Amino acid sequence: MSSSLSSLSWPAGFHVIRGQRQLFVDDQGMARIENLRRTAHRPVKKGAVIRPSGPVETALQTRSAPAWNPEREVFQLWMLTSTSLPGVGGTTYAESPDGLHWVKPILRQKEVNGSLSNNFVTVDPKLEWPANAMENVVYDPGDPDPAQRYKGFGHCFGREPIVSPDGITWKRLDVPKIPASDESNLSLDQENRTFIATVKHGGPHGRSVFLSTSSDFRSWTKPELIFHADDQDQILGREWIERRFADATLQQPALNIPSTYNVDVYNMGVFRYEGVYLGMPSMFYQTGKVGGDWPGFAGWDATSEELATYRKHGDWAGFHHVQLALSRDLRHWQRLGDRQPFLDLSRLESGAYDLATILGPSFPVVRGDELLFYYTGLKSYGGPSPVRGVDRDRGAICLAVLRRDGFLSLDADEKEGLVLTQPFLLPDGDLHLNVDAGKGSALVQVCDERGANLVGFEASEAIRFDLPDAVVRWPQRSLRELAGKKACLRIRLSRARLFSYWVG
C-alpha cells in the first residue's frame, strides 16, 4: 500500500508544538517531497488475549480499550459478553498487570445462572439485556471528582452517561440519553478536553457514523452525520466479496446473493493522536439478505430456536474489515491507505477468532514505542457457522501491535529521497526522528525560510539504525540555538523509512 509523491505547495501557517509528533499521514506541513513513497502499515496480530471461560460465556466483544489504573497499576477492560443462556448477556470485567495476562475477578454484582460468582458488572443488577449493557468506558484522570474518574455509556439502544470511582461500581448521571442505535465508541481528547462519541444511525447506504461531543460528559451535542460508505465503497465492496467467495482459505459467509450486496459502516472508533483525529471504520460487506419466508432456512444446520428467529426476522450475512481514516476537525474525513484494510480477517488455517467479524477498539493504548489495539474477533456473522464448536467459543478480545506513529511512513529506496517541511517556529529542544534506517541512512539539514542551509546545520550526523526515538545531532551546533526562530527541516533518506519527527 504505497503511493508516489512529488513537489507540494502549501499555504503558510504551519505550527509545531513542543513534544507533539508530526506524522506523515497526509501532506500537512510539507513543502516538498522528492523520491519518496508513502506506505501504509498494518499492526501485527498477536492472537486472542481474553477468551470466553466458565460455564456460560460464549463470546466476548469490546467497544472500549483497556484503561490503565495508575494507583493499582493494572489495565482494566469492559467486555460485552454473550452466554449460552437464552436472553442472558451483559458486560463483564477483566484486569491485567501487563496487558497480556488477564484475570476475571469475582464481582458478585449480577446473578447469572443462579450464582453471583462471576465478573459481570452492571449499573443496576435488576436490569437484563440489552438495558444492562455497558458499551464504552474511558478513564478521565483530569476530573477533580474522584467518584467520576471513570466514565462510560450504559444501555444498548440510546446511550446513558454513567460514572464510577474505580471502573467497577457505577451510577447513572441524571442527564438525557444520547440518541443511538446498537453501536457506539467513546474516547477522550485530553488536549481539547472533549469527549468524543460516535454512534450508529441510518444514513447513505445503510449504517453510518454520527458524532456527539461533550466537554463535561453531561451536556452532549445532537448527533450529526460525519462518515458513511459511498459509491466507491460499493464498487470496491463487490470486488472484495467476489474475491472472498473465490478463496477457499477464507471463511465463507452463509449467504451469497449478489442482488443484495452492500457496504456500510458498522461502527467507527475515533481518537485524538498527535494533533490529528484518526478513525477506524469497521466496514461491513453484506453478501446476502433474506426475509423470514426464505425457503433456504430449512437446509440450515441450526437449532429450532435459531430457525424460529430467522423465520421471524429474516437474516443477513457478510464479513468485516477495519480501515483507517483521518480528520483535523472531526467532521471532514479522508480515507488512508487507499481504503485497504488496516485490520483484516484471518484465514481458516490460523485457528484465530477473527474469521468473519473484526471490530476495532475505540482507541489504541500507547505503551512505550508501541500502539496496542485490543479488538473484537468473531468466528461468524449471520447464519449458522461452518466452524465446528463455534457456539461455545465464538468470540474473543484479540491484540494487534503497531509501531508507535507507524500508521504511514515516507520510504526511500537506494536513490536518495527527501522531505522539506514548511517553515515553522522552532520550539526549544532536540530534534527526534522515528525512523528505520537499519539498511540505509537518514540525515537532517536545517534551512532558512527560502530553503538555504543554515551555517553549521548543513548535515547532521547520519542515523543508521532502526530507532523509534533517534535524537539528531550536528557536529558543531545544537538545534536549541535556534529556539524561537523560523526554519525548515530537510530530511534526507536512503533505503530508510520515516514515521515521524518532533522537537522536545
LINBEL-V798649 format. One record per helix or strand of 2 or more residues. SS is the DSSP state (helix for helix, strand for strand). FROM is the first residue (numbers start at 1). TO is the last residue. If there is no record, write none. Layout:
SS;FROM;TO / SS;FROM;TO
This chain:
strand;2;4 / strand;22;23 / strand;30;34 / strand;37;40 / strand;44;50 / strand;57;61 / strand;67;69 / strand;74;83 / strand;89;96 / strand;102;103 / strand;120;121 / strand;134;139 / helix;146;148 / strand;150;154 / strand;159;164 / strand;170;172 / strand;184;189 / strand;194;203 / strand;206;214 / strand;224;227 / helix;231;245 / helix;258;260 / strand;262;273 / strand;276;290 / helix;295;299 / helix;304;313 / strand;315;322 / strand;324;327 / strand;334;336 / helix;337;339 / helix;348;350 / strand;357;359 / strand;365;367 / strand;370;378 / helix;390;392 / strand;395;403 / strand;408;411 / strand;417;421 / strand;424;425 / strand;431;436 / strand;441;447 / strand;466;471 / helix;479;482 / strand;486;494 / strand;497;503
